[in-house]
Amino acid sequence: METALVRIYKELDKWKHRHLLLLADEQESMVEKYLASGTMYVLEDSGVKAECVVTDEGNHVLEIKNIAVMPKSQGYGYGKKLIGFLVKQYAGNYDYIQGGTGDSPLTIPFYEHCGFTRYDVRKNFFLDNYDHVIVEGGKQLVDMVLLHRKI
Ligand SMILES: CC(C)(COP(=O)(O)OP(=O)(O)OC[C@H]1O[C@@H](n2cnc3c(N)ncnc32)[C@H](O)[C@@H]1OP(=O)(O)O)[C@@H](O)C(=O)NCCC(=O)NCCS
């Protein structure tokens, strides 16, 4: 992965990588809510491997609204590379970078390994905001866990 080919760039055609967006957030209407105002980055390494969408939440807080790595390329450090890119890119202008996710063993450890710590919970977020039951790793998602780290 540490090759000269890795490149991260701002993507303007945000629905171009629809399959990746929906991998991280399976309800299209939820993605629509942040996609227009969000900035999208795509990571390429001999083809598209990952994407993320970030928004400015005010008070010098940047939020990761969506992050996904191609299924076959997960576990090779691409997600962490994108986080590292964001931290570098936004250092100086933001104090914190935050992300929200279901209480899932598939995502929380990823954020923790990227230096994030839990700081809050949005109770019933997945029940109140999604039109269907979201299951991850065999477990229904109910609350959203918020994690952050200093930029
Ligand atoms: C979650 C996701 C973005 C992580 O990206 P990734 O490229 O697979 O993760 P990385 O290889 O960069 O892993 C970074 C670190 O997190 C750890 N990690 C990642 N997933 C983990 C898991 N499920 N359990 C334990 N540790 C995990 C890695 O071991 C690595 O640790 P290290 O740096 O200390 O060695 C990716 O798996 C994905 O796209 N999942 C589907 C979409 C999704 O759920 N998006 C998140 C929505 S909030």
The ligand as a Tripos MOL2 file, in Angstrom:
@<TRIPOS>MOLECULE
LIG
   48    50     1     0     0
SMALL
NO_CHARGES

@<TRIPOS>ATOM
      1 C1        -14.5290    0.6240    8.9690 C.3       1 LIG1
      2 C2        -13.5920    0.7390    7.7490 C.3       1 LIG1
      3 C3        -13.7610    2.1330    7.1480 C.3       1 LIG1
      4 C4        -12.1450    0.5510    8.2380 C.3       1 LIG1
      5 O1        -11.2360    0.7190    7.1510 O.3       1 LIG1
      6 P1        -10.0280   -0.3090    6.9190 P.3       1 LIG1
      7 O2         -9.2100    0.1880    5.8090 O.co2     1 LIG1
      8 O3        -10.5940   -1.6770    6.8220 O.co2     1 LIG1
      9 O4         -9.2330   -0.1790    8.3100 O.3       1 LIG1
     10 P2         -7.6470   -0.0880    8.4670 P.3       1 LIG1
     11 O5         -7.0470   -1.2770    7.7920 O.co2     1 LIG1
     12 O6         -7.1660    1.2460    8.0630 O.co2     1 LIG1
     13 O7         -7.4950   -0.2750   10.0490 O.3       1 LIG1
     14 C5         -6.9290    0.7250   10.8910 C.3       1 LIG1
     15 C6         -6.7560    0.1600   12.2840 C.3       1 LIG1
     16 O8         -8.0310   -0.2070   12.8350 O.3       1 LIG1
     17 C7         -8.0450   -1.5890   13.1920 C.3       1 LIG1
     18 N1         -9.3590   -2.1470   12.8270 N.ar      1 LIG1
     19 C8        -10.0760   -1.8840   11.7130 C.ar      1 LIG1
     20 N2        -11.2330   -2.5880   11.7400 N.ar      1 LIG1
     21 C9        -11.2070   -3.2980   12.8930 C.ar      1 LIG1
     22 C10       -12.1020   -4.2400   13.4990 C.ar      1 LIG1
     23 N3        -13.2610   -4.5540   12.9220 N.pl3     1 LIG1
     24 N4        -11.7660   -4.7900   14.6850 N.ar      1 LIG1
     25 C11       -10.5940   -4.4740   15.2940 C.ar      1 LIG1
     26 N5         -9.7040   -3.5770   14.7760 N.ar      1 LIG1
     27 C12       -10.0120   -3.0280   13.5910 C.ar      1 LIG1
     28 C13        -6.9430   -2.2150   12.3540 C.3       1 LIG1
     29 O9         -6.4690   -3.3980   12.9880 O.3       1 LIG1
     30 C14        -5.9000   -1.1130   12.3260 C.3       1 LIG1
     31 O10        -5.2240   -1.0980   13.5670 O.3       1 LIG1
     32 P3         -3.6500   -0.6950   13.6600 P.3       1 LIG1
     33 O11        -3.4800    0.5700   12.8540 O.co2     1 LIG1
     34 O12        -3.4270   -0.4870   15.1140 O.co2     1 LIG1
     35 O13        -2.9130   -1.8240   13.0600 O.co2     1 LIG1
     36 C15       -13.8680   -0.3650    6.6950 C.3       1 LIG1
     37 O14       -13.7570   -1.6330    7.2750 O.3       1 LIG1
     38 C16       -15.2090   -0.2430    5.9990 C.2       1 LIG1
     39 O15       -15.3140    0.3600    4.9530 O.2       1 LIG1
     40 N6        -16.2850   -0.8480    6.5540 N.am      1 LIG1
     41 C17       -17.5910   -0.8280    5.9100 C.3       1 LIG1
     42 C18       -18.1980    0.5470    5.9150 C.3       1 LIG1
     43 C19       -18.3510    1.0930    7.3050 C.2       1 LIG1
     44 O16       -18.8350    0.4170    8.2090 O.2       1 LIG1
     45 N7        -17.9470    2.3620    7.4730 N.am      1 LIG1
     46 C20       -17.9030    3.0050    8.7490 C.3       1 LIG1
     47 C21       -19.1620    3.6380    9.0460 C.3       1 LIG1
     48 S1        -19.0130    4.5580   10.5560 S.3       1 LIG1
@<TRIPOS>BOND
     1     1     2 1
     2     2     3 1
     3     2     4 1
     4     2    36 1
     5     4     5 1
     6     5     6 1
     7     6     7 2
     8     6     8 1
     9     6     9 1
    10     9    10 1
    11    10    11 2
    12    10    12 1
    13    10    13 1
    14    13    14 1
    15    14    15 1
    16    15    16 1
    17    15    30 1
    18    16    17 1
    19    17    18 1
    20    17    28 1
    21    18    19 ar
    22    18    27 ar
    23    19    20 ar
    24    20    21 ar
    25    21    22 ar
    26    21    27 ar
    27    22    23 1
    28    22    24 ar
    29    24    25 ar
    30    25    26 ar
    31    26    27 ar
    32    28    29 1
    33    28    30 1
    34    30    31 1
    35    31    32 1
    36    32    33 2
    37    32    34 1
    38    32    35 1
    39    36    37 1
    40    36    38 1
    41    38    39 2
    42    38    40 1
    43    40    41 1
    44    41    42 1
    45    42    43 1
    46    43    44 2
    47    43    45 1
    48    45    46 1
    49    46    47 1
    50    47    48 1
@<TRIPOS>SUBSTRUCTURE
     1 LIG1         1 GROUP 0 **** ****
